[in-house]
């Protein structure tokens, strides 16, 4: 997942969270995203959302130079590392 950590959201507002998925092997069960938070009055909420993921390419080995790999990794993690 990418994006800033958000500690609070105002009532009636929305936040968009982009999810990037790279599938490393075939899967049978749908992927799930678990959301949980504590409301303003201390109540706990937890929701499991099924992600609409459709595999469009088969898994295959890819030759990739180091700099290209790091650029792709940074896109997935949202971090800059050396």
C-alpha positions as CSV (number, residue, x, y, z in Angstrom):
1,X,0.0,0.0,0.0
2,X,1.1,3.5,-0.6
3,X,0.2,6.8,0.9
4,X,0.7,8.7,4.1
5,X,-0.4,7.4,7.5
6,X,-3.5,9.2,8.5
7,X,-4.4,9.5,12.2
8,X,-7.8,11.0,11.8
9,X,-10.5,11.6,9.1
10,X,-13.2,14.3,9.6
11,X,-16.8,13.2,9.6
12,X,-18.3,13.2,6.1
13,X,-14.9,13.3,4.4
14,X,-13.2,10.6,2.3
15,X,-9.7,9.3,1.9
16,X,-8.4,7.4,-1.1
17,X,-5.9,4.6,-0.5
18,X,-4.2,3.1,-3.5
19,X,-3.4,-0.6,-3.4
20,X,-0.8,-2.1,-5.7
21,X,-0.7,-5.9,-5.9
22,X,2.0,-8.0,-7.5
23,X,1.0,-11.7,-7.5
24,X,3.9,-14.0,-7.2
25,X,2.0,-17.3,-7.6
26,X,-1.6,-18.3,-8.5
27,X,-4.2,-18.1,-5.8
28,X,-7.7,-19.7,-5.4
29,X,-9.3,-17.6,-2.7
30,X,-10.1,-13.9,-3.2
31,X,-7.7,-11.5,-1.6
32,X,-9.0,-9.6,1.4
33,X,-8.2,-6.2,2.9
34,X,-8.8,-6.0,6.7
35,X,-9.7,-2.5,7.9
36,X,-10.0,-1.7,11.6
37,X,-10.2,1.5,13.6
38,X,-11.4,3.1,16.8
39,X,-14.3,5.6,16.6
40,X,-14.5,8.9,18.4
41,X,-16.5,7.3,21.2
42,X,-14.0,4.4,21.7
43,X,-16.1,1.9,19.7
44,X,-14.0,-0.6,17.6
45,X,-14.8,-1.2,14.0
46,X,-13.4,-4.0,11.8
47,X,-14.3,-4.8,8.2
48,X,-12.9,-7.3,5.8
49,X,-13.2,-6.2,2.1
50,X,-12.8,-8.6,-0.7
51,X,-10.5,-7.1,-3.3
52,X,-11.5,-7.4,-7.0
53,X,-8.2,-8.7,-8.2
54,X,-8.0,-10.4,-11.6
55,X,-4.8,-12.0,-12.8
56,X,-4.1,-10.9,-16.3
57,X,-0.6,-12.3,-16.8
58,X,1.0,-15.6,-16.0
59,X,3.8,-16.0,-13.5
60,X,7.2,-16.1,-15.3
61,X,10.8,-15.4,-14.6
62,X,11.9,-11.9,-15.6
63,X,15.5,-10.7,-16.0
64,X,15.8,-7.2,-14.6
65,X,18.9,-5.0,-14.0
66,X,19.5,-3.8,-10.4
67,X,18.4,-0.2,-10.9
68,X,15.2,-1.3,-12.6
69,X,14.4,-3.7,-9.8
70,X,15.0,-1.0,-7.2
71,X,12.7,1.4,-9.0
72,X,10.0,-1.2,-9.2
73,X,10.5,-2.2,-5.5
74,X,10.2,1.5,-4.4
75,X,6.9,1.8,-6.3
76,X,5.6,-1.2,-4.4
77,X,6.8,-0.2,-0.9
78,X,6.6,3.6,-1.3
79,X,10.0,3.9,0.4
80,X,13.3,5.1,-0.8
81,X,16.1,2.7,0.3
82,X,19.7,2.0,-0.7
